[in-house]
């Protein structure tokens, strides 16, 4: 850095000028103009790099009466080929001569500014450019662009002509190309436009276009030479001539840097990473063009075409940049900030005296490297098999979240606004304890799946150090339907002592008594399931003490559950065999009881230190009833689409009738309404009726989706018991069939499950090349029917029945794909299937009486079903 000069006012332009402005030093001078009217000429010459500004660095300082918009240096005076200074004001163009005289004392040389001529402008100026317009030699002409789109050309001391740019809205940067003799600007339409000087000279004079008639197209119009749409506003434009045959047009945009040929074709485009503030293309040794680009991050980049050659940090944001020769040093970069900081610097580095020591040569042990490579490849292969790519965080000891659910129901129900048709809707108390070792602000959220609800679900707790806080809330059944899950989640978000955000989660399970009550067992039911175990049967009074009466011996083997939002479910236990039967009128109502039975059986035998307990299901899977639930839910979705279309049509009709009525009412001459009021009232009633029907259909669709989730979880549980699936495979099934917690019209359950099942059939459950032909839809949309979905689900269960297994491991998928069709062996069951069974997916309603009664002995059924 050579030095920094502080210039008062908001400086706008700077010009290093070769030739010294009639000064004999042969060095470049820096000319700065400001909005306050100050014109300064600098010649910095510090004693050593980094020195402060010296008084003799300022050669000339003049305050002009008007703000300075732009300064240029050229041959602007006729008969003289010396350089003169052109200063553009909003309403005036002045040309000055700078002269100097040698000083005889210590004060040094003296410089004066002499005005040669001036032009008073009729229009407010914006910017200007200069050059040998028309190919003249030995002098420069000036072109000024006004803010209303007029180009005013001056031939030194005289005004030449003026032309309006077509389609003008706002002024843009302007430059002149001497090789093509054309003016190039960027319009407000974000287009680079080129106008030939000869076309401007022979076009209709701007003075004759003042009236509106001639502005509309009479006379000879100005025609553009070429146009290029760059799609963004331009900050600056510049033309650089490498030689007499090649020139390039450089345009600095808001996000990109463009280089064009002189005929408008694109040479290259460079996308900028930072918002630019200024630029300067300059030719190096007559063959290469470099570009300096300053940005608002106070960084100066040096590009050679699109290649970044250098990047330098500046102490300010540059608004103008030039390259000149100062102190016999070529390539000095002069930058100017918006606050008036003028800096002269150069690119370079000081040589480093450090030399790296020579590395001792050693022999390479290739066998050792191969062994290490094989070891690393094994580690990578094992890491790819891990499905859980999210790193598991260690248990946070600085924050504790504990949820306790009361084992008993509330003596006084806390249920509010419940839709359950019962005399008393039970509720249960949930206590949540939060404790942190550091003072923090915790936000607690508690959520359960609808139709369950909470009295309070959001809390804000201000925790103190090692002091626990407890919140109490109640859970109850709000909707008149059985929930698909009794689990809930408590989430606490807080910040650590370092300010890092953290989330703590705790899951809890609500009691079964919250959604059902004890009832008498039912003898008849259309849906029946049998669960087998490998241990002796357990008394139902022992398993369900909260539902059974200890004194009632009839409840040892038969127990009834009345769901508050569903039907009655009966649980039967065999006395001699190791089986349990669950039966009800609805398939989805079996889910909660089957899940609760398996959970309580596992807890019972876990307390007895029995580790080999297992539940199994021998089939058949109730696919037909499951498909009926899917069809019912899909039918309601189609009805929702129809209601939406009808509502849209009636709304359009209602607005059209309103417009006609308003037209009739605004008419000064009264005209008959022609029954438009009757038609408006009828349309209004139709809109209200359709809205009510759509709302009712939405409520029914919510209930159908809840039933679908219950039936889906039941089917997944039966498949896992039937095929003895691992926990990972069960999680894959759950992710496949339960992707949504809420159903929407834009993305429904049917299309997502169909895509997920198709993906499983094509990857890990694929058995032949024909399966790879399954087409997966790129865009998920509501299907026409559910036939394809039901076909894919049936095919999935068939693959599982033949020994197929699901895995997210790619190696496992490839092994599964290589198995030929029919080569999968069935997993051995504890009890072989009946020889009369023709399929594993038989409808319960099609079972014969003999097949139905083989689950439990007839005497045990009669004894268990006694009231």
Secondary structure as UniProt FT lines:
FT   STRAND          3..6
FT   STRAND          11..17
FT   TURN            18..19
FT   TURN            24..25
FT   STRAND          29..34
FT   TURN            35..36
FT   STRAND          38..42
FT   TURN            49..50
FT   HELIX           55..57
FT   STRAND          58..63
FT   STRAND          70..74
FT   TURN            78..79
FT   STRAND          84..89
FT   TURN            90..91
FT   STRAND          92..101
FT   TURN            106..107
FT   STRAND          110..120
FT   STRAND          125..131
FT   HELIX           133..135
FT   STRAND          141..146
FT   TURN            147..148
FT   STRAND          150..155
FT   TURN            156..157
FT   STRAND          158..164
FT   TURN            166..167
FT   STRAND          174..177
FT   TURN            178..181
FT   STRAND          182..186
FT   TURN            188..189
FT   STRAND          191..196
FT   HELIX           197..202
FT   HELIX           206..209
FT   HELIX           212..215
FT   TURN            216..217
FT   STRAND          226..229
FT   STRAND          234..241
FT   STRAND          247..253
FT   STRAND          256..261
FT   TURN            262..263
FT   STRAND          266..271
FT   STRAND          276..284
FT   TURN            285..287
FT   STRAND          288..295
FT   TURN            296..297
FT   STRAND          299..304
FT   TURN            305..306
FT   STRAND          307..313
FT   STRAND          318..326
FT   TURN            327..328
FT   STRAND          329..337
FT   TURN            338..339
FT   STRAND          341..345
FT   HELIX           366..385
FT   STRAND          399..409
FT   STRAND          427..436
FT   STRAND          440..448
FT   TURN            450..451
FT   STRAND          452..454
FT   STRAND          458..463
FT   TURN            465..466
FT   STRAND          469..477
FT   STRAND          487..495
FT   TURN            497..498
FT   STRAND          501..509
FT   HELIX           512..514
FT   STRAND          516..519
FT   STRAND          527..533
FT   HELIX           540..543
FT   TURN            545..547
FT   TURN            550..551
FT   HELIX           553..556
FT   STRAND          558..563
FT   TURN            564..565
FT   STRAND          568..573
FT   STRAND          579..584
FT   TURN            588..589
FT   HELIX           590..607
FT   TURN            608..609
FT   STRAND          615..616
FT   HELIX           623..666
FT   TURN            674..675
FT   HELIX           676..723
FT   HELIX           727..737
FT   HELIX           749..762
FT   TURN            763..765
FT   TURN            769..770
FT   HELIX           771..773
FT   HELIX           787..801
FT   TURN            802..803
FT   HELIX           810..818
FT   TURN            821..822
FT   TURN            835..836
FT   HELIX           844..846
FT   HELIX           849..852
FT   TURN            853..854
FT   HELIX           858..864
//
